[in-house]
Amino acid sequence: MIRMIVAIEGRSHDSRVGDPAGTVSMPPLDPTTLLLALVVVTFSTGVLLLISSRQDRSQTSLALWGVAKLIGAIALALIGLRGVADQSLTVDLANALLLLGHLINFAGVRRFCHRPVSWPWLLAPLVVWLALCQWPAFHASVEWRIAVNSAIMGLITLAGAGTLWKLKGERLVSRYPAIGWLVIHALAFFVRVPIVLIIPMPGINQVTGSPAVTLMLFEALFHATIMAFLQLSMAKDRAENRYRTAAETDVLTGLPNRRAFFERAECGVAHAVSNGRPAAVLVIDIDRFKTINDTFGHAGGDRVLVAVAEAIRAHLRPSDRFGRVGGEEFGCLLTETSQAAAFVVAEGLRHRIANLDIRSDGAPIRVSVSIGVSVIQGRAVTLSQLLDEADTGLYEAKRSGRDRVIAAESGFRRAS
């Protein structure tokens, strides 16, 4: 899916250079060989991306990237036929296909970044290019064709880098190298615009056999290889994130599951202990949950669990760790929180849950929770110790009549 070789405007050549003795030698990097390698690599990576898209149908961007590369390979093959086939194929159609491949590649970037694709607007640059080609003065000028095509494809490439940069909320390690390379590739296009407009184009054989063209073909070959690798890497990063999230998420409530909560909370407790910072642990248990299940069925019980989970998520801060640790039990780690503040948070959460409007077949379901609290208070403790202390407070809350907040440290203490 390489566009850099568009500078080879309508020229066929003999890559062999005769020496004074009449012998024929081959340059170390022959442009014809590079172009052939470019076609093969672009086609192969396009097929690879299409195969990958079949294995993961959720990532339609892979299919678009694959199609873009195949179109680019066809365009490159047509360019290789210059001097053999008609100019309408090797210049007009070839450049149009190169531009189309770039546009489809950009559509793949937008799909990858969860952004809509408006095909009429997306294909507008192609319509402009085809319209300009109908203007005889433009079509006859190699310099202006190169300049306009380079400017359009540079802008599209830069827009792709900008779209990837705006992607938030996902940890994709390969995204940043992809952005960096796209910016470099766009700059390569932009540099060509003033060069072809200021410096007169040399003769046919000099253009196609010049070191500048060899360099552009080499850059194009590198681009075809590295971008396919980065595109597959970004898709792989996303798939791994999705599997990791699924493994760490409670299916019913959407909260972190027991394993995820313990991993995150253990790190939070260790950080608080090592830095002498306050923190508190809450253990929240839904009162009489078995009775709710018996009365309203498992569907009613599920509604209660989901509603309580949403209340916990809405009540706590983004910096707090929380998750579902048992059937009807939830755990929370409140960072930078003293015992007094923990009681305020826990009591507010208890009040929020008590006022939830949950219904099953029109019948209201009354819900309350009991909450046990434990705090670090400058102690060298572990998450397991804090949970044991909070559990003790929770059991006392249950024994004392439920629907209350109690801490177990230094004797039982109820939130007031």
C-alpha positions in Angstrom: 0.0 0.0 0.0 2.8 2.3 -0.9 2.4 5.6 -2.6 6.0 7.0 -2.6 6.7 5.6 -6.0 4.1 7.8 -7.6 7.1 10.0 -8.4 7.9 7.6 -11.2 5.5 9.5 -13.4 4.8 7.7 -16.7 8.3 6.5 -17.3 9.8 3.2 -18.6 13.5 2.6 -18.5 16.3 0.2 -18.9 17.9 -0.3 -15.5 21.1 -1.5 -17.0 23.9 1.0 -17.3 26.6 0.4 -19.9 30.2 1.0 -18.9 32.9 2.4 -21.3 34.0 -1.1 -22.2 30.6 -2.0 -23.4 29.8 -4.4 -20.6 26.5 -4.1 -18.7 26.4 -3.8 -14.9 23.5 -3.8 -12.4 23.3 -1.1 -9.7 23.3 -2.5 -6.1 19.7 -1.3 -5.6 18.0 -1.6 -9.0 14.7 0.4 -9.1 13.0 -2.3 -11.1 13.9 -5.0 -8.6 12.8 -2.7 -5.7 9.4 -2.1 -7.5 8.9 -5.8 -8.0 9.7 -6.5 -4.3 7.3 -3.7 -3.4 4.5 -5.3 -5.3 5.2 -8.7 -3.7 5.4 -7.4 -0.2 2.4 -5.2 -0.5 0.3 -8.0 -1.9 1.5 -10.5 0.7 0.8 -8.2 3.6 -2.6 -7.5 2.2 -3.4 -11.2 2.1 -2.1 -11.6 5.6 -4.3 -8.8 7.0 -7.3 -10.3 5.3 -6.6 -13.7 6.8 -6.2 -12.1 10.2 -9.6 -10.3 9.8 -11.3 -13.7 9.1 -9.9 -15.0 12.4 -11.2 -12.0 14.4 -14.3 -10.7 12.7 -14.8 -8.0 15.3 -11.9 -6.0 13.9 -13.2 -4.9 10.6 -10.2 -2.5 10.3 -8.0 -5.4 9.5 -10.1 -6.2 6.4 -10.0 -2.6 5.3 -6.3 -2.4 5.7 -5.9 -5.7 3.8 -8.1 -4.4 0.9 -6.1 -1.2 0.8 -2.9 -3.0 0.4 -4.2 -5.3 -2.3 -5.4 -2.2 -4.2 -2.0 -0.6 -3.7 -0.3 -3.8 -5.1 -2.4 -3.6 -8.2 -1.5 0.1 -8.6 2.2 -0.6 -8.2 2.0 -3.4 -10.8 0.4 -1.0 -13.3 3.2 1.5 -12.6 5.7 -1.2 -13.4 4.0 -1.6 -16.9 4.8 2.0 -17.9 6.2 2.1 -21.4 4.4 -1.2 -22.2 0.7 -0.6 -21.4 -1.4 2.4 -22.3 -0.8 5.6 -20.3 -4.5 5.7 -19.2 -3.7 2.5 -17.2 -0.2 3.1 -16.0 -0.7 6.8 -15.0 -4.3 7.7 -14.7 -5.7 4.4 -13.2 -2.5 3.6 -11.3 -2.5 6.9 -9.4 -6.2 6.8 -8.8 -5.8 3.3 -7.3 -2.9 4.5 -5.1 -5.1 7.3 -3.8 -8.1 4.9 -3.3 -5.9 2.6 -1.3 -4.8 5.4 0.9 -8.4 6.4 1.5 -9.5 2.9 2.4 -6.5 2.6 4.7 -7.7 5.8 6.5 -11.2 4.3 6.7 -9.6 1.3 8.5 -7.9 3.6 10.9 -11.2 5.3 11.7 -12.9 2.0 12.2 -10.1 0.9 14.5 -10.5 4.0 16.6 -14.3 3.4 16.8 -15.1 6.4 14.6 -17.7 6.5 11.9 -16.8 6.4 8.2 -18.6 8.7 5.8 -17.8 7.2 2.4 -19.0 10.1 0.3 -16.7 12.5 2.2 -13.9 10.0 2.3 -13.9 9.5 -1.4 -14.1 13.2 -2.2 -10.3 13.5 -2.7 -10.5 10.7 -5.3 -13.2 12.6 -7.2 -11.1 15.8 -7.1 -8.1 13.9 -8.4 -10.1 12.3 -11.3 -11.6 15.7 -12.2 -8.1 17.3 -12.3 -6.9 14.6 -14.6 -9.5 15.7 -17.1 -7.8 19.1 -17.4 -5.3 18.8 -20.2 -2.8 21.2 -18.8 -2.7 19.4 -15.4 -2.6 16.0 -17.0 0.4 17.0 -19.2 2.4 18.3 -16.3 4.3 15.6 -14.5 5.4 18.1 -11.8 1.8 19.1 -10.9 0.5 15.6 -10.9 3.3 14.6 -8.5 2.8 17.6 -6.3 -1.0 17.3 -6.0 -1.0 13.6 -5.5 1.8 13.8 -2.9 -0.1 16.6 -1.0 -3.4 14.7 -0.9 -1.8 11.4 0.3 0.4 13.2 2.8 -2.7 14.9 4.3 -4.6 11.5 4.4 -1.6 9.9 6.1 -1.3 12.7 8.6 -5.1 12.5 9.3 -4.6 8.8 10.1 -1.9 9.6 12.6 -4.1 12.2 14.2 -7.0 9.8 14.5 -4.8 7.3 16.2 -3.5 10.0 18.6 -7.0 10.8 19.7 -7.8 7.2 20.6 -8.2 7.2 24.4 -9.1 4.6 27.0 -7.0 1.7 25.6 -3.5 0.7 26.4 -2.1 -0.2 22.9 1.7 -0.3 23.0 1.9 -0.4 19.2 -0.2 2.7 18.7 2.7 5.2 19.4 5.2 3.7 17.0 2.4 3.6 14.4 1.7 7.3 15.0 5.3 8.2 14.8 5.9 6.3 11.5 2.8 7.7 9.9 4.0 11.3 10.7 7.4 10.5 9.1 5.7 9.0 6.1 3.5 12.0 5.7 6.5 14.3 5.9 8.1 12.3 3.1 5.1 13.2 0.9 5.2 16.9 1.8 8.9 17.2 1.2 8.3 16.1 -2.4 5.9 18.9 -3.2 8.3 21.9 -3.2 11.0 19.8 -4.7 9.1 18.9 -7.9 7.7 22.4 -8.3 11.1 24.2 -7.8 13.5 21.8 -9.4 12.9 20.9 -13.1 12.2 17.2 -13.6 15.1 15.4 -15.5 14.7 13.3 -18.5 13.0 9.9 -18.6 15.9 7.7 -18.0 17.4 10.0 -15.4 14.2 10.1 -13.3 13.6 6.4 -13.2 17.2 5.5 -12.6 18.1 8.3 -10.2 19.2 7.8 -6.6 16.2 9.8 -5.4 13.8 7.3 -7.0 15.7 4.4 -5.5 15.5 6.0 -2.1 11.8 6.6 -2.4 11.2 3.0 -3.5 13.3 1.8 -0.5 11.3 3.9 1.9 8.1 2.6 0.3 9.2 -1.0 0.8 10.1 -0.3 4.4 6.7 1.4 4.9 4.8 -1.6 3.5 6.6 -3.9 5.9 6.5 -1.9 9.1 2.9 -0.7 8.8 1.6 -4.2 8.3 3.5 -5.3 11.4 2.2 -2.3 13.4 -1.4 -2.8 12.2 -1.3 -6.5 13.2 0.4 -5.5 16.5 -2.3 -3.0 17.4 -5.0 -5.5 16.6 -3.2 -8.1 18.8 -2.9 -5.6 21.6 -6.6 -4.9 21.5 -7.5 -8.6 21.4 -5.3 -9.2 24.4 -6.9 -6.3 26.3 -10.3 -7.7 25.6 -9.4 -11.2 26.8 -7.8 -9.7 29.9 -10.8 -7.6 30.7 -13.1 -10.6 30.2 -11.0 -12.7 32.6 -11.0 -9.9 35.2 -14.7 -8.8 35.0 -17.7 -10.2 36.7 -20.1 -11.1 33.9 -23.3 -10.1 35.7 -22.4 -6.8 37.4 -19.5 -5.6 35.2 -17.4 -4.9 38.2 -13.9 -6.4 38.7 -14.2 -10.0 39.8 -12.6 -11.4 43.0 -9.2 -12.1 41.4 -9.0 -8.6 39.8 -10.0 -6.9 43.0 -7.5 -8.7 45.1 -4.7 -7.9 42.6 -5.5 -4.2 42.5 -6.3 -3.8 46.2 -3.1 -5.6 47.3 -1.1 -3.1 45.2 -3.0 -0.2 46.8 -2.5 -1.5 50.4 1.2 -2.1 49.8 1.6 1.5 48.4 -0.3 3.0 51.3 1.7 1.1 53.9 5.1 1.8 52.3 4.3 5.6 52.0 2.5 5.9 55.4 -0.8 7.0 53.7 -4.2 6.3 55.2 -6.6 3.8 53.5 -9.7 1.9 54.4 -11.3 -1.4 53.4 -15.1 -2.0 53.2 -16.8 -5.3 53.0 -20.4 -4.9 51.8 -23.0 -7.7 52.1 -26.6 -7.6 50.8 -28.9 -8.4 53.7 -31.3 -11.4 53.4 -30.2 -12.0 49.8 -31.4 -15.7 50.0 -34.9 -14.4 50.9 -34.8 -12.1 47.9 -33.9 -15.0 45.6 -36.6 -17.2 47.2 -39.3 -14.5 46.8 -38.5 -12.9 43.5 -36.5 -15.7 41.8 -33.0 -15.6 40.5 -34.0 -12.9 38.0 -35.0 -10.6 40.8 -31.8 -11.4 42.7 -29.7 -10.6 39.6 -31.5 -7.2 39.4 -30.5 -6.5 43.0 -26.9 -7.4 42.4 -26.6 -5.2 39.3 -28.3 -2.3 41.0 -26.1 -2.5 44.1 -23.0 -2.8 41.9 -24.0 0.3 40.0 -24.6 2.1 43.3 -21.1 1.2 44.4 -19.5 2.3 41.1 -21.4 5.6 41.2 -20.6 6.3 44.9 -16.9 5.7 44.9 -14.0 7.6 43.3 -12.1 6.5 40.3 -9.0 6.0 42.4 -10.8 3.6 44.7 -10.6 -0.2 44.0 -13.8 -2.3 44.2 -15.2 -5.5 43.0 -17.5 -8.4 43.6 -15.8 -10.9 45.8 -18.6 -13.3 46.5 -22.2 -14.2 45.7 -23.7 -11.1 47.3 -20.5 -9.6 48.8 -18.5 -6.7 47.5 -15.1 -5.4 48.6 -13.7 -1.8 48.4 -10.4 -0.2 49.1 -10.7 3.5 49.7 -7.4 5.3 49.1 -6.3 8.3 51.1 -9.1 7.7 53.5 -9.1 8.0 57.3 -11.4 6.0 59.6 -13.8 9.0 60.0 -13.9 9.5 56.2 -14.4 5.8 55.7 -17.5 5.9 57.9 -18.9 8.8 56.0 -18.4 7.0 52.7 -19.8 3.7 53.9 -22.8 5.4 55.5 -23.5 7.3 52.4 -23.3 4.1 50.3 -25.6 2.3 52.7 -28.1 5.1 52.4 -27.9 5.2 48.6 -28.5 1.4 48.4 -31.4 1.6 50.8 -33.1 4.1 48.5 -32.7 2.1 45.3 -35.9 1.6 43.3 -35.7 -2.0 42.2 -38.7 -3.9 40.8 -39.5 -7.4 39.7 -42.6 -7.8 37.6 -43.8 -4.5 39.0 -43.3 -5.5 42.7 -40.8 -3.4 44.6 -37.7 -5.1 46.1 -36.5 -3.6 49.3 -32.7 -3.8 49.7 -30.3 -3.0 52.5 -26.7 -3.8 53.1 -24.4 -4.3 56.1 -20.9 -2.9 55.9 -17.7 -3.8 57.8 -14.9 -1.3 57.9 -11.2 -1.6 58.7 -8.4 1.0 58.3 -4.6 1.0 58.0 -4.0 3.7 60.6 -0.2 3.7 60.1 0.1 -0.1 60.7 2.1 -2.5 58.6 -0.8 -4.7 57.5 -1.8 -6.7 54.5 -5.0 -6.8 52.5 -5.8 -10.1 54.0 -5.6 -8.7 57.5 -7.7 -5.7 56.6 -10.4 -7.9 55.0 -10.5 -10.2 58.1 -11.0 -7.1 60.3 -13.7 -5.7 58.0 -15.4 -9.2 58.0 -15.5 -9.1 61.8 -17.2 -5.7 61.7 -19.6 -7.1 59.0 -20.6 -10.1 61.2 -21.2 -7.7 64.1 -23.4 -5.6 61.9 -25.4 -8.6 60.9 -25.7 -9.8 64.5 -26.8 -6.3 65.6 -29.7 -6.2 63.2 -28.3 -5.5 59.7 -28.5 -2.4 57.6 -25.6 -0.7 59.4 -21.9 0.2 59.3 -19.5 -1.1 61.9 -15.7 -1.2 62.3 -13.9 -3.9 64.3 -10.7 -2.1 65.4 -10.3 -1.3 69.1 -13.7 -2.7 69.8 -16.8 -2.5 67.7 -17.7 1.0 66.6 -20.8 1.9 64.7 -21.1 4.8 62.2 -22.9 7.7 63.8 
